[in-house]
Amino acid sequence: MNKYKVIYYMSVLALIPVIEWIEKKSKNLASEKGE
C-alpha cells in the first residue's frame, strides 16, 4: 500500500465524525429558528 493512500484514508476517517458533528449542529440551528 502506498503512503499517499494511507494518508488519504486517515484523513477521510478523521473527517467523518467532524462532518457528522457539523450536520448535527446545522440541524440544531435550523430547528431553533423554527424552520
CHARMM-style PDB file with segment names, atoms N, HN, CA, C and O in Angstrom:
ATOM      1  N   MET     1       0.851  -1.196   0.000  1.00  0.00      PROA
ATOM      2  CA  MET     1       0.000   0.000   0.000  1.00  0.00      PROA
ATOM      3  C   MET     1       0.885   1.244   0.000  1.00  0.00      PROA
ATOM      4  O   MET     1       1.846   1.331   0.765  1.00  0.00      PROA
ATOM      5  N   ASN     2       0.558   2.192  -0.852  1.00  0.00      PROA
ATOM      6  HN  ASN     2      -0.222   2.121  -1.473  1.00  0.00      PROA
ATOM      7  CA  ASN     2       1.455   3.344  -0.895  1.00  0.00      PROA
ATOM      8  C   ASN     2       1.081   4.406   0.135  1.00  0.00      PROA
ATOM      9  O   ASN     2      -0.046   4.469   0.627  1.00  0.00      PROA
ATOM     10  N   LYS     3       2.063   5.224   0.433  1.00  0.00      PROA
ATOM     11  HN  LYS     3       2.978   5.172   0.034  1.00  0.00      PROA
ATOM     12  CA  LYS     3       1.968   6.184   1.530  1.00  0.00      PROA
ATOM     13  C   LYS     3       0.806   7.150   1.355  1.00  0.00      PROA
ATOM     14  O   LYS     3       0.130   7.483   2.328  1.00  0.00      PROA
ATOM     15  N   TYR     4       0.565   7.601   0.137  1.00  0.00      PROA
ATOM     16  HN  TYR     4       1.115   7.330  -0.653  1.00  0.00      PROA
ATOM     17  CA  TYR     4      -0.482   8.594  -0.089  1.00  0.00      PROA
ATOM     18  C   TYR     4      -1.870   8.015   0.151  1.00  0.00      PROA
ATOM     19  O   TYR     4      -2.773   8.716   0.608  1.00  0.00      PROA
ATOM     20  N   LYS     5      -2.034   6.718  -0.164  1.00  0.00      PROA
ATOM     21  HN  LYS     5      -1.300   6.150  -0.535  1.00  0.00      PROA
ATOM     22  CA  LYS     5      -3.319   6.074   0.112  1.00  0.00      PROA
ATOM     23  C   LYS     5      -3.574   6.029   1.610  1.00  0.00      PROA
ATOM     24  O   LYS     5      -4.692   6.274   2.064  1.00  0.00      PROA
ATOM     25  N   VAL     6      -2.539   5.718   2.371  1.00  0.00      PROA
ATOM     26  HN  VAL     6      -1.632   5.519   2.003  1.00  0.00      PROA
ATOM     27  CA  VAL     6      -2.679   5.665   3.831  1.00  0.00      PROA
ATOM     28  C   VAL     6      -3.081   7.038   4.362  1.00  0.00      PROA
ATOM     29  O   VAL     6      -4.005   7.146   5.168  1.00  0.00      PROA
ATOM     30  N   ILE     7      -2.396   8.079   3.919  1.00  0.00      PROA
ATOM     31  HN  ILE     7      -1.646   7.991   3.264  1.00  0.00      PROA
ATOM     32  CA  ILE     7      -2.705   9.446   4.349  1.00  0.00      PROA
ATOM     33  C   ILE     7      -4.142   9.806   3.975  1.00  0.00      PROA
ATOM     34  O   ILE     7      -4.863  10.412   4.768  1.00  0.00      PROA
ATOM     35  N   TYR     8      -4.555   9.429   2.758  1.00  0.00      PROA
ATOM     36  HN  TYR     8      -3.969   8.937   2.113  1.00  0.00      PROA
ATOM     37  CA  TYR     8      -5.910   9.714   2.289  1.00  0.00      PROA
ATOM     38  C   TYR     8      -6.948   9.050   3.186  1.00  0.00      PROA
ATOM     39  O   TYR     8      -7.899   9.699   3.624  1.00  0.00      PROA
ATOM     40  N   TYR     9      -6.769   7.751   3.463  1.00  0.00      PROA
ATOM     41  HN  TYR     9      -5.997   7.224   3.108  1.00  0.00      PROA
ATOM     42  CA  TYR     9      -7.736   7.047   4.296  1.00  0.00      PROA
ATOM     43  C   TYR     9      -7.768   7.606   5.711  1.00  0.00      PROA
ATOM     44  O   TYR     9      -8.839   7.725   6.305  1.00  0.00      PROA
ATOM     45  N   MET    10      -6.611   7.947   6.253  1.00  0.00      PROA
ATOM     46  HN  MET    10      -5.741   7.850   5.770  1.00  0.00      PROA
ATOM     47  CA  MET    10      -6.559   8.516   7.598  1.00  0.00      PROA
ATOM     48  C   MET    10      -7.327   9.821   7.666  1.00  0.00      PROA
ATOM     49  O   MET    10      -8.066  10.062   8.620  1.00  0.00      PROA
ATOM     50  N   SER    11      -7.154  10.673   6.649  1.00  0.00      PROA
ATOM     51  HN  SER    11      -6.553  10.477   5.874  1.00  0.00      PROA
ATOM     52  CA  SER    11      -7.838  11.965   6.660  1.00  0.00      PROA
ATOM     53  C   SER    11      -9.340  11.790   6.477  1.00  0.00      PROA
ATOM     54  O   SER    11     -10.121  12.515   7.094  1.00  0.00      PROA
ATOM     55  N   VAL    12      -9.760  10.843   5.642  1.00  0.00      PROA
ATOM     56  HN  VAL    12      -9.126  10.254   5.141  1.00  0.00      PROA
ATOM     57  CA  VAL    12     -11.192  10.577   5.466  1.00  0.00      PROA
ATOM     58  C   VAL    12     -11.797  10.087   6.773  1.00  0.00      PROA
ATOM     59  O   VAL    12     -12.859  10.557   7.181  1.00  0.00      PROA
ATOM     60  N   LEU    13     -11.127   9.141   7.434  1.00  0.00      PROA
ATOM     61  HN  LEU    13     -10.265   8.759   7.102  1.00  0.00      PROA
ATOM     62  CA  LEU    13     -11.636   8.617   8.697  1.00  0.00      PROA
ATOM     63  C   LEU    13     -11.693   9.705   9.762  1.00  0.00      PROA
ATOM     64  O   LEU    13     -12.598   9.702  10.596  1.00  0.00      PROA
ATOM     65  N   ALA    14     -10.753  10.622   9.746  1.00  0.00      PROA
ATOM     66  HN  ALA    14     -10.018  10.624   9.068  1.00  0.00      PROA
ATOM     67  CA  ALA    14     -10.743  11.712  10.713  1.00  0.00      PROA
ATOM     68  C   ALA    14     -11.865  12.706  10.440  1.00  0.00      PROA
ATOM     69  O   ALA    14     -12.392  13.320  11.367  1.00  0.00      PROA
ATOM     70  N   LEU    15     -12.231  12.865   9.168  1.00  0.00      PROA
ATOM     71  HN  LEU    15     -11.802  12.366   8.415  1.00  0.00      PROA
ATOM     72  CA  LEU    15     -13.254  13.849   8.803  1.00  0.00      PROA
ATOM     73  C   LEU    15     -14.674  13.359   9.038  1.00  0.00      PROA
ATOM     74  O   LEU    15     -15.576  14.178   9.215  1.00  0.00      PROA
ATOM     75  N   ILE    16     -14.903  12.047   9.047  1.00  0.00      PROA
ATOM     76  HN  ILE    16     -14.170  11.382   8.903  1.00  0.00      PROA
ATOM     77  CA  ILE    16     -16.267  11.524   9.192  1.00  0.00      PROA
ATOM     78  C   ILE    16     -16.961  12.059  10.452  1.00  0.00      PROA
ATOM     79  O   ILE    16     -18.061  12.599  10.334  1.00  0.00      PROA
ATOM     80  N   PRO    17     -16.373  11.935  11.658  1.00  0.00      PROA
ATOM     81  CA  PRO    17     -17.056  12.470  12.845  1.00  0.00      PROA
ATOM     82  C   PRO    17     -17.219  13.981  12.810  1.00  0.00      PROA
ATOM     83  O   PRO    17     -18.191  14.511  13.348  1.00  0.00      PROA
ATOM     84  N   VAL    18     -16.280  14.679  12.183  1.00  0.00      PROA
ATOM     85  HN  VAL    18     -15.490  14.248  11.746  1.00  0.00      PROA
ATOM     86  CA  VAL    18     -16.376  16.139  12.068  1.00  0.00      PROA
ATOM     87  C   VAL    18     -17.577  16.519  11.206  1.00  0.00      PROA
ATOM     88  O   VAL    18     -18.344  17.415  11.560  1.00  0.00      PROA
ATOM     89  N   ILE    19     -17.735  15.839  10.083  1.00  0.00      PROA
ATOM     90  HN  ILE    19     -17.112  15.111   9.796  1.00  0.00      PROA
ATOM     91  CA  ILE    19     -18.861  16.115   9.187  1.00  0.00      PROA
ATOM     92  C   ILE    19     -20.183  15.803   9.888  1.00  0.00      PROA
ATOM     93  O   ILE    19     -21.137  16.573   9.781  1.00  0.00      PROA
ATOM     94  N   GLU    20     -20.245  14.678  10.605  1.00  0.00      PROA
ATOM     95  HN  GLU    20     -19.470  14.052  10.693  1.00  0.00      PROA
ATOM     96  CA  GLU    20     -21.467  14.322  11.326  1.00  0.00      PROA
ATOM     97  C   GLU    20     -21.800  15.380  12.368  1.00  0.00      PROA
ATOM     98  O   GLU    20     -22.967  15.737  12.529  1.00  0.00      PROA
ATOM     99  N   TRP    21     -20.783  15.892  13.086  1.00  0.00      PROA
ATOM    100  HN  TRP    21     -19.835  15.602  12.955  1.00  0.00      PROA
ATOM    101  CA  TRP    21     -20.990  16.915  14.101  1.00  0.00      PROA
ATOM    102  C   TRP    21     -21.512  18.204  13.474  1.00  0.00      PROA
ATOM    103  O   TRP    21     -22.420  18.835  14.015  1.00  0.00      PROA
ATOM    104  N   ILE    22     -20.942  18.597  12.333  1.00  0.00      PROA
ATOM    105  HN  ILE    22     -20.205  18.084  11.893  1.00  0.00      PROA
ATOM    106  CA  ILE    22     -21.391  19.807  11.635  1.00  0.00      PROA
ATOM    107  C   ILE    22     -22.847  19.646  11.189  1.00  0.00      PROA
ATOM    108  O   ILE    22     -23.635  20.586  11.300  1.00  0.00      PROA
ATOM    109  N   GLU    23     -23.206  18.465  10.687  1.00  0.00      PROA
ATOM    110  HN  GLU    23     -22.566  17.702  10.597  1.00  0.00      PROA
ATOM    111  CA  GLU    23     -24.585  18.231  10.260  1.00  0.00      PROA
ATOM    112  C   GLU    23     -25.536  18.332  11.444  1.00  0.00      PROA
ATOM    113  O   GLU    23     -26.613  18.914  11.318  1.00  0.00      PROA
ATOM    114  N   LYS    24     -25.159  17.775  12.593  1.00  0.00      PROA
ATOM    115  HN  LYS    24     -24.284  17.302  12.696  1.00  0.00      PROA
ATOM    116  CA  LYS    24     -25.987  17.870  13.794  1.00  0.00      PROA
ATOM    117  C   LYS    24     -26.141  19.324  14.211  1.00  0.00      PROA
ATOM    118  O   LYS    24     -27.243  19.764  14.539  1.00  0.00      PROA
ATOM    119  N   LYS    25     -25.033  20.079  14.199  1.00  0.00      PROA
ATOM    120  HN  LYS    25     -24.138  19.722  13.933  1.00  0.00      PROA
ATOM    121  CA  LYS    25     -25.073  21.487  14.576  1.00  0.00      PROA
ATOM    122  C   LYS    25     -26.002  22.270  13.662  1.00  0.00      PROA
ATOM    123  O   LYS    25     -26.811  23.066  14.138  1.00  0.00      PROA
ATOM    124  N   SER    26     -25.897  22.056  12.355  1.00  0.00      PROA
ATOM    125  HN  SER    26     -25.240  21.409  11.968  1.00  0.00      PROA
ATOM    126  CA  SER    26     -26.720  22.802  11.406  1.00  0.00      PROA
ATOM    127  C   SER    26     -28.190  22.423  11.563  1.00  0.00      PROA
ATOM    128  O   SER    26     -29.060  23.282  11.424  1.00  0.00      PROA
ATOM    129  N   LYS    27     -28.486  21.152  11.852  1.00  0.00      PROA
ATOM    130  HN  LYS    27     -27.779  20.453  11.965  1.00  0.00      PROA
ATOM    131  CA  LYS    27     -29.872  20.743  12.089  1.00  0.00      PROA
ATOM    132  C   LYS    27     -30.403  21.404  13.352  1.00  0.00      PROA
ATOM    133  O   LYS    27     -31.547  21.859  13.383  1.00  0.00      PROA
ATOM    134  N   ASN    28     -29.574  21.459  14.398  1.00  0.00      PROA
ATOM    135  HN  ASN    28     -28.645  21.089  14.373  1.00  0.00      PROA
ATOM    136  CA  ASN    28     -29.991  22.098  15.644  1.00  0.00      PROA
ATOM    137  C   ASN    28     -30.272  23.580  15.425  1.00  0.00      PROA
ATOM    138  O   ASN    28     -31.260  24.104  15.939  1.00  0.00      PROA
ATOM    139  N   LEU    29     -29.420  24.257  14.673  1.00  0.00      PROA
ATOM    140  HN  LEU    29     -28.617  23.832  14.255  1.00  0.00      PROA
ATOM    141  CA  LEU    29     -29.618  25.675  14.396  1.00  0.00      PROA
ATOM    142  C   LEU    29     -30.888  25.896  13.587  1.00  0.00      PROA
ATOM    143  O   LEU    29     -31.625  26.849  13.838  1.00  0.00      PROA
ATOM    144  N   ALA    30     -31.147  25.028  12.627  1.00  0.00      PROA
ATOM    145  HN  ALA    30     -30.548  24.253  12.423  1.00  0.00      PROA
ATOM    146  CA  ALA    30     -32.343  25.155  11.793  1.00  0.00      PROA
ATOM    147  C   ALA    30     -33.598  24.945  12.634  1.00  0.00      PROA
ATOM    148  O   ALA    30     -34.584  25.659  12.452  1.00  0.00      PROA
ATOM    149  N   SER    31     -33.580  23.983  13.548  1.00  0.00      PROA
ATOM    150  HN  SER    31     -32.779  23.403  13.696  1.00  0.00      PROA
ATOM    151  CA  SER    31     -34.759  23.713  14.358  1.00  0.00      PROA
ATOM    152  C   SER    31     -34.986  24.831  15.374  1.00  0.00      PROA
ATOM    153  O   SER    31     -36.130  25.133  15.715  1.00  0.00      PROA
ATOM    154  N   GLU    32     -33.907  25.447  15.860  1.00  0.00      PROA
ATOM    155  HN  GLU    32     -32.978  25.202  15.583  1.00  0.00      PROA
ATOM    156  CA  GLU    32     -34.050  26.567  16.795  1.00  0.00      PROA
ATOM    157  C   GLU    32     -34.708  27.764  16.132  1.00  0.00      PROA
ATOM    158  O   GLU    32     -35.461  28.500  16.771  1.00  0.00      PROA
ATOM    159  N   LYS    33     -34.422  27.960  14.838  1.00  0.00      PROA
ATOM    160  HN  LYS    33     -33.811  27.362  14.319  1.00  0.00      PROA
ATOM    161  CA  LYS    33     -35.033  29.063  14.103  1.00  0.00      PROA
ATOM    162  C   LYS    33     -36.494  28.771  13.764  1.00  0.00      PROA
ATOM    163  O   LYS    33     -37.238  29.673  13.377  1.00  0.00      PROA
ATOM    164  N   GLY    34     -36.904  27.508  13.909  1.00  0.00      PROA
ATOM    165  HN  GLY    34     -36.300  26.775  14.223  1.00  0.00      PROA
ATOM    166  CA  GLY    34     -38.283  27.142  13.642  1.00  0.00      PROA
ATOM    167  C   GLY    34     -38.569  26.892  12.184  1.00  0.00      PROA
ATOM    168  O   GLY    34     -39.694  27.089  11.725  1.00  0.00      PROA
ATOM    169  N   GLU    35     -37.557  26.458  11.448  1.00  0.00      PROA
ATOM    170  HN  GLU    35     -36.643  26.298  11.821  1.00  0.00      PROA
ATOM    171  CA  GLU    35     -37.763  26.186  10.015  1.00  0.00      PROA
ATOM    172  C   GLU    35     -38.210  24.742   9.809  1.00  0.00      PROA
ATOM    173  OT1 GLU    35     -38.435  24.321   8.675  1.00  0.00      PROA
TER     174      GLU     35
END
